[in-house]
Amino acid sequence: MKYEWYMVIISNDLKNVEDVLYKYRRNAVVEKAFDNLKNDLDVKKLKVHNIRTLKGKMFIVFIALIIKTLIYNTIIEHVNISKYSVDDIIKEMQKYS
C-alpha cells in the first residue's frame, strides 16, 4: 500500500516532466471519452446488420459525446452550476424539448 498512487512512465522520446504530464492527461481525456461511450451512452455492443447502420449509429454517438463533453466543461467553468451533474442538466434540458 505504500506505493499506492505512484506511477512509472517509461519512454524513449519524452525528455521532460511537462511533456510526460501533458501526454498522460491527454490520454486520460481519451480514456474518459471511451468510458462515457461504453457506460453513459450505452454503446457496449454494436448489434447492427450492415456497415451503413453502424456508421450512422457511431455518428450519432459521437455527436452525443461532443455535446456531453461541452456540458461537462461548462459545469467545470461555472461555479454556480458545479453542484449539478451532467445527467441532472440533461434531464433539466429535456423538459424544454
VENQUIJO-V432048 format. One record per residue. PHI is phi as a letter, one per 40 degrees, with the letter a starting at -180 (999 if undefined). PSI is psi in whole degrees, 0 to 359 (* if undefined). BURIAL is # if it has 16 or more other ideal C-beta (glycine too) atoms within 10 Angstrom, else .. Layout:
phi->PHI psi->PSI burial->BURIAL
phi->PHI psi->PSI burial->BURIAL
This chain:
phi->999 psi->343 burial->.
phi->c psi->344 burial->.
phi->b psi->12 burial->.
phi->c psi->137 burial->.
phi->g psi->10 burial->.
phi->c psi->145 burial->.
phi->b psi->145 burial->.
phi->b psi->128 burial->.
phi->b psi->122 burial->.
phi->b psi->127 burial->.
phi->a psi->149 burial->.
phi->c psi->338 burial->.
phi->b psi->347 burial->.
phi->c psi->124 burial->.
phi->b psi->331 burial->.
phi->b psi->167 burial->.
phi->c psi->323 burial->.
phi->c psi->318 burial->.
phi->c psi->318 burial->.
phi->c psi->313 burial->.
phi->c psi->319 burial->.
phi->c psi->313 burial->.
phi->c psi->322 burial->.
phi->c psi->314 burial->.
phi->c psi->322 burial->.
phi->c psi->320 burial->.
phi->c psi->322 burial->.
phi->c psi->324 burial->.
phi->c psi->317 burial->.
phi->c psi->318 burial->.
phi->c psi->321 burial->.
phi->c psi->322 burial->.
phi->c psi->316 burial->.
phi->c psi->324 burial->.
phi->c psi->319 burial->.
phi->c psi->319 burial->#
phi->c psi->312 burial->#
phi->c psi->316 burial->.
phi->c psi->307 burial->.
phi->c psi->320 burial->.
phi->c psi->3 burial->.
phi->f psi->54 burial->.
phi->b psi->52 burial->#
phi->c psi->318 burial->.
phi->b psi->131 burial->.
phi->b psi->81 burial->.
phi->c psi->95 burial->.
phi->b psi->161 burial->.
phi->b psi->344 burial->.
phi->a psi->164 burial->.
phi->c psi->329 burial->.
phi->c psi->318 burial->.
phi->c psi->319 burial->.
phi->c psi->315 burial->.
phi->c psi->319 burial->.
phi->c psi->316 burial->.
phi->c psi->317 burial->.
phi->c psi->325 burial->.
phi->c psi->314 burial->.
phi->c psi->317 burial->.
phi->c psi->321 burial->#
phi->c psi->316 burial->.
phi->c psi->319 burial->.
phi->c psi->321 burial->#
phi->c psi->321 burial->#
phi->c psi->315 burial->.
phi->c psi->316 burial->.
phi->c psi->321 burial->#
phi->c psi->320 burial->.
phi->c psi->318 burial->.
phi->c psi->315 burial->#
phi->c psi->315 burial->.
phi->c psi->324 burial->.
phi->c psi->320 burial->.
phi->c psi->316 burial->#
phi->c psi->322 burial->.
phi->c psi->330 burial->.
phi->b psi->114 burial->.
phi->c psi->327 burial->.
phi->c psi->343 burial->.
phi->b psi->9 burial->.
phi->c psi->347 burial->.
phi->c psi->349 burial->.
phi->c psi->151 burial->.
phi->c psi->170 burial->.
phi->c psi->318 burial->#
phi->c psi->322 burial->.
phi->c psi->317 burial->.
phi->c psi->320 burial->#
phi->c psi->319 burial->.
phi->c psi->320 burial->.
phi->c psi->321 burial->.
phi->c psi->330 burial->.
phi->c psi->336 burial->.
phi->c psi->333 burial->.
phi->c psi->1 burial->.
phi->c psi->* burial->.
